[in-house]
């Protein structure tokens, strides 16, 4: 049994700011007579959930009826990428609208020793531009339920979620541990039931499908009845249980009568985990014992690579968006490019939230694309991954601009160039055939890498470093 820790509230004062004269606020056109002026926002961010881990993406083993239904009620975007092949950088990008390497956050947060070795800070700078803070200033109730990983439990003196703009927070993977994965869906439902005139922003960052795996007996029995052996049944059991929990949250929106006033986003932080060991149990200091990556049989949906890779299987993940009456229902968008740093400007535009003075983000406002109005993404997308350099994760950095995606290793001797989305599986390396494209993209990539800081901000160092 996993321990059930005491739930605590992290409260901070709610600041409600009106729209100042001349302030830079982007507004999204609202259809007349449909719901509140600004929507509630619910972001369900899964962990290691691959592009192919959905029934609506062609998976014939796992059952995801609630997420498939969500896709049928909204738009399923097939060219969404996150900012990294691992957890923490992708989450930083979502909250800041900036590539995480700008903060020297290039791998997952762990111990001080790990951070010193990799040149990382010990936590995300709470003074950086933060989506929850901006939404809070625009009058939203801001909540974070689930995984944190803007630091880790190893760092007891790291800032708590309130410092980043959250009114309520129940987390694991941080210094303010207060919840476990079983509870976060209920916590989100509680906020939905209590919803009033003030819109809410809920970051529901769920545990599934990261290890340790905690399949329920009911789901294991369900998949055993489908002829799956002991190993094969664990992963689909975990996925389907998460789908059921998400279904409870979506039903709560219906029961409260606010589904039509709520923008729902489902996505993941990176691609599926590799199967890398054969131990059947593993411990976790916060979550308790569970099953290991021997059972991690997730699917990238035919894309090359997986977690820790800059190939599409590591960074292209599901994105389903529902907003009744605004986002087109039953649509599959295979052409619109959206990436993790786009969330801050996009959601601020939808919420009518003011961007900080002098804000220099890497994202673009893609709200028009969410609403079904196609438009090209004008800026290049960059990835930096110094944690690889071996096996399938040989790449140091990558860039995508328009149709082209280029990956390079540390020596710049290994180069791959792909025409995306025509070659979504990255099977045809065109580096030799298109030297002019390679030269242009390498120049841009080198220019971007030269902008990155050489060391982390010492204001984000733990006192443990002195020991």
N, C-alpha and C positions, 0 to 999 in steps of 0.2 A: 504493500500500500504506500502511496506517496503521502508525505506529510501534508497536513492541511494548515498552513500558517495563518496567523491572525491577520485579518484584513484591516488595513488602516487607510484612512483618507489622507491624501495630500491636497491641502486646500490653499489657495492663494486668492487674493482679492480680484474680482472681475472688473476689468476696466472697460467701460463702454465709451467709445469715441464716435462722435458724429463725423460726417464727411466734411473735412475742412475745405474752405474755398481755395480752389487751385490745386488741391491735392491730386496726386496721380492715382486715380481709381478707375479700374476697368469695369465696365458693366456689361452683362450679358442680356440680350433682349429676352424679355419674358412674354410668353403668349398671354393674352388678356384673359382674366377670369380663371386662372388655373393656379390654385394653391397660394402659398405665401410668396412674398417678393423674393426672398432669398431661401434657398433650400437648406434643410438639414444635410449634413455630409457624413456618410459612413464609409470609411476606408477599411476593408478587410484585407489584410496583408498576410499571406501565408508564408511558410518557411520551407525552402527547398522543394516547392511544389512545381513540378515540371510542366512544360507546355502540353505534353501529351497525357497528363494525369486528369483528363476530363472526358466524360462520355461524348460531349459535343465536339471534342477535338479528335474523335475517332477511336478512343480507347474502348475496347470491347470486353475488358475485364472489370475495371472499376465501375462502380455505379455512383453517379453524381447527379441525381435527379433535380436537386434544388438549384445547383449552379447551372445545370443545363436549362432549367426553367428561367433562371435569371438572364441567361444569354438570349432566350427566346423573347423576353420582355424588354431587352435592351440591345446594345451593340457589342459584338465580339470582335475586338481589335487584334489582328494577327501580326502586326509589326510594332509591338511594344517591346522595348528593351529597358533593362535596369542598368545602373551605373557600375556594376561589378558582378563578378561571378561568385561573390561571397556576401555575407549578411550585412555587417555594419556599414560598409561604404554605400550600399544600395539604400539603406535607411536614412543615412545622412543626406543623400541626394534628394530624397523625397521631401525631407523637412526643410532643407535650405535652398533648393533650387540651384545648387552649385555642384560642380564635380567634386567628389570627396577628396581627391588628391590635393585640392587647394588647401585642405586642412591637414595634410599628411595622414589622412585616414585611408589606408590602402589595403588593409586586411581586417579581420575580425578583432574586436576588442577582447582582451583576455587578461593576463597578468602584467605587472610592471616589467618583469623580465622580457616578456614577449614584446611589449611596446618599445622598450629600449633597443632590442635587437632589430626591430623593423622600422625604427625611427618615427613611431607613432606617438601621439599624445595619449594620456590615460583616460580621457573622456572628450566628447564633443563639446566645443566651446559654447556655453549657454548664451553668450553675447552675440553669437552669429545670427543672421536673419533666420527666423523660425516660423514656419507655417502656423503652428498652434498659437503663437503669440500674436501674429498678424490677424488671425481670425478672432481671437479673443478681443483684440482692440476694436474689431469691427462689430462686436456685440454677440459673439458666439459663446456658448458654453463649451469648453474644451475638455475632452476626456481621452485618456490613454489606458487601454486595458490589454494586457498581454506582455509579450516579449518587448524588451527595451533595447539593449545591446548598443546604446550610445556610450556605454562604458561596460563594465562587467562586475559580477559580484565580488571579484578579487579586490576591487578598489573601494574600500569603505568610505573614503572621504570625497568621492565624486558627487557632483550636484545631483539633486533629486529632480523628478519631472516638473515640479512646480517652477523651477528656475528656467524652464524652457517654454513656459506659457500654458501649462495645463492646470485646470481647476481641480480635476479629479484624476487620480492615477492609481492603478493596481498592476504591479509589474513583477516580472522576474528578469534576470539578466541585467541587473543594475545594483546600485548601492542601497536602494530603498525597496528591498524585496517585500512584497505584501500579498502576492496572489499565486495561484498555480493554474495550469492550463484548463482544468475542469471548471473553474469559476468564471472565466472572463466572458463567456457568452451570456451568463445570467446577469453579469454586471452591465453589459451593454443593453440587455432587455430592460433592466431597471430604469436606465436613463430614458429609453424610448417610452416606457409607460408613464414616466414623470414629465414628458415633454410638454412645454407650454408655448407661449408666444415667442420666447427666445429660441432661436435655432441652435442646434447642437452640432458639434464636430466630434465624431468618435473615431479614434484610431484603434481598431480591433486587430491587434497583431498576434495571430494565433500560432500555436506551437507546431501544428501539423504542416509538413510531414518530416520535420527534423527528428533526429534521434535525441533521447531514447524514444522508441516507439511504445505506445500504450494502447494496444488494441483492446477493445471490449470483448468479453466472452460472447456476447450476442452477435457481434459482427464476425468474429472468428468462426462461430458455428454457421453463420449465414454463408460465408465463402467456402467453408468445408463442404457444405451441401452442393456447391457448384463444382466439386471435384478438384479443388486446389489443395496441394499438400501443405504441411506445416509451415514451410518457408513462404510459399507463394501467397498464402491467404493473409499474411500480416499487413502488408502494405495496402492492399485494397480495403482491408478492414479499417485501417487508420483513415484513409481518404474518405470512405463513405461515412464514417462516424463524424468527421469534421463537416461533411456536407449536410448531415442531419442537424448538427448544431447550428450551422449557418441558416438552415431552413427555419429553425426556431426563431432566430433573430429577424428574418424576413417576415415571418408570420406575425411577430410582435409589431412590426411596422403596419401591417394590414389591420391588425386588431385595434391599434391606436388611431387608425384612420389617417395616417400621415405618410403612407407609402408614396402617394403622388407628390408629396412635398419633400421627398428625400432622394438625394443623389447617392446611389450605392456604387461602390467601386470594389471589384475583387481582383487581386493580383498576387504576385509572389516576389520574394527578394532575390531569387536566383534560380537556376535550373536544378534538376534532381541530383541527389547525392550519388556518388559512386558506391558500389558494393565493395568494401575494402577489408572486411575482417569476418571471422567466423564465430566470434564469441556471441553467445545467445543472451547474455545479460550485461548490462553496463550500469554504472552508478552515475548519479548526477546530484551534486551537493544541494541543489534547490528543489529539483523535481522528483528525486527518488529513483529507484532502480527501474530499468526498462530494457527493451530489446535494441540490439545494435544495428549497424549498417549492413550486416549480413542479410537483413530483411528489406533493405532499401532498394526496391525494384521499381523505382519511378521511371517515367518515360519523358524523353525530350520531344516526342512526336516526330521522330525522324530527323531531327536537327543534329548536327555534329557537336560533340562535346557535352559536358554536364557541369555541375557545380565546380567552381574554381577555374573555369575556362572562359576565354573571351570569344570563343566560337559561339554561334547562335544558340546552341543547346545550353550554354551557361548563362546567357544574358537575355535571351528572348523567352518571355514567360507569359502566362495567360493575362489578359486584361478584358474584363467584362464590365460594362458601364450601363447602369439603368437609371433613368430619370423620366418617369412617365410624362408624356406630353411634350418632352423636349428632345431627349435622345431617342433616335429611331428604334423601334422595336423589331426584333427578328432579323437584324442586319449582321452580316459578316463583312468587316472591313479589312481587306487584305493589302491595301495600298497606303493608308495613312500612317506616317511615321510619328510615333510618340515615344518619348524616353523619360527616364525617372526624374531628371531635373526639371521637366515641364510641369510637374504637379504644383509647385508653389505658385508660379504666375497664373496657371490655369484656374486653380481653385480660388485664388484671390480675386480673379476676374469674375468668377461666378458668384462669389460672396460679396462683391463690392468692397473688398478690403484694400486699404492703402498699402502700396509697397514702400519700404523704408527709403528715406532720402538718401540718394547716392547709391542705391542698391545696384550691384553689378552681378547679376545672375547669369547662369549659363543656359537657362531654360527659355522656352517660348510659351506664350499663351496659346494653348491648343483647344480652348473652349469651343471655338467655331467648329473644329473637327469633331468634337464630342457631340455637337448638335447636328451633325450630318452635313456640314458644309466643307467639302474637300479643300485642302490647301497644303502646299508643300512646306516642309520644315526647312527653313533657310540656313540654319547654323549647323556646323559640323558637330558630331557626337564623338567624345573622346573617352577612352578607357586606359587605365594605368594599373598594371598588375605585377608588382615586383615580387610577389609571393610564389610565382610559378617557376618557369625555366626548366622544367623536366617533364618527360613523358608527353601526355596530351595537353599539358598546361605550359608549353614552352614559351608562349608569347609574353613579351614585356608590356606592350601597348598596342592599341588599335584605334582606328579612326573610321567613322562612316560619314560620308558626305554624298547626299543624293543617292544614286543607285550603287555607289561603290563603297566597299568595306576593305580596309587594308590592315593586316596584322604584321608585326615585326618582333623579332627576338632581341635580346640585349645587345648582341653583336651587330645587328642589322644585316646579317648574312642570310638569315631565313626570312623570307617575305612571302606573304600570301595575299592575293587580291581576288575579291569575289564580286560578282554582279548580283546585288541583292535588290529586289526579291526574286529575280528570275531564277537564281540558284540558291534557294533558301537553305538547302542542305550543305552548301559550301563544298561541292564536289569538284568544281572546275577552277583550278588556280590559274588566273589570267595574268599573273605578274610578268611573265615573260612576253606575253603577247601585247601588253599595254604599258610599255615603259613610261610613256608620257603621263599616264594617270598615276603610276607608282611614284614618279618623281614629284608630282604636284602634292600628293597626299603625304609623302614622307616629309616634305618641306613644312607643311602645315602641322604635322604631328610633332616634329622636332621643335617648331616654334612654340607649340603649346607646352611641351615638356619643359622647355626652358623657363616658362613662367612659374612653374611649381616651386613652392618653398623648399629649401634644402633641409630644414629641420622643423620640428613641431613647435608650437607655441608653448613656452615654459609655464604660462599661466594655467595650462591644462595638464600639469604634472602633479601626481600624487605625492603626499608627504612620505609615502613608502619608498620613494626613490632615494631618500637620504639614508635609508637603512641598507 
